[in-house]
Amino acid sequence: MAVDREKVLGAFLRDGRLVALPARAGKRRVVLDHVVAAFEPGVRMREPEVDAVLRDFYAYDWVSLRRYLIDEGLLTRRDGWYWRTGGPPGQL
């Protein structure tokens, strides 16, 4: 079943900030694709820098948000560095 991107973002974002993380994987992926667009592809960042960006989206639980981004292959982590490695076509 296709997920309506604008409808999902409208349900889970208020003033550009997440009000909750979707439980359903399809909806969560829409939200994660939106969030990862805040990171420039290939630019390496330390965890505190990544966390600062993610806290702007979801101060309640930015750690889970970071984990989901990594698990979905949108961010990669190695040796204390993070960088964007995925996202919707046209955003990379």
N, C-alpha and C positions, 0 to 999 in steps of 0.2 A: 504494500500500500504506500503510495507516494505521500510525502509529508509537505504541507504548504508552509514554505519557509517564513513568509511574512506573518502568517497566523501564529506559528510557533514563537517567533521572536516577539510578537505582540503580547503573547501570553506570559512569557518568562522574563521580559525586559521592561523596566520602568526607568525612564530618564537615562537610558543607556547602561543601566546596572541590572544585574541578575537579581530576581526576587527568589528564585529557587533553581536548582538543577533538575531537569526533567528525569524522571525514572525510566521512561521508555528510551531505548537506544537510538531509534530514528530521530526523535525530537532532540535528544541530548546531542546528537551529531550536528544537527542544525545550529544549536547554540554554540558548540565547540568551534565549528567553522567560522561563526561570527567572531568569537573571541580571538581566535588565532590570527585573524586579520590585523590585530593590533601589533603583531610582531613582524618585523621586516625579515623576509626570507634570508637565511644564511647568516644573519648577524648573531654573533655569539654573545651571550649574556651570563652573568653569574646569578645564582639563585635569588639573592636579595632584589636584583633588578627585575627578574621575572615575577617574583612575588609582588612587587610594587605595582606592576601592570595588572596582575590578576586581582589584587585587592581592590583596584578601582572598579573592576567588574563585579566582584563578589566577596566583600569583606567577611561575610559569615563563614565561608569555608574555601578560601583560595587554594588550600593544600589539595583538597579533593579535585578541584578544577584543574590544577597543574597535573595531577596524576592521570586524570581522564585525557588531557591533551597528549601526554606521553603514551598512554596505552593505545590511543587511536592513531599514533604515528604522526601527529601534527607538530609536536615538539620532540626533539631528541635531546638526551642528556648523556654526557660523557665527561669524566674527570672534573666534575664540578661546573661544567659549562652547559648551557642550554642554547638551542637554536631551532628556528622554525624549519620544518622539513615537509610539511604537508599543508593542505587546505584546498578549498574549491579551485577548480580550473580557472585561470584568469587572475588569480590572486597570488600566484607564486612568482 
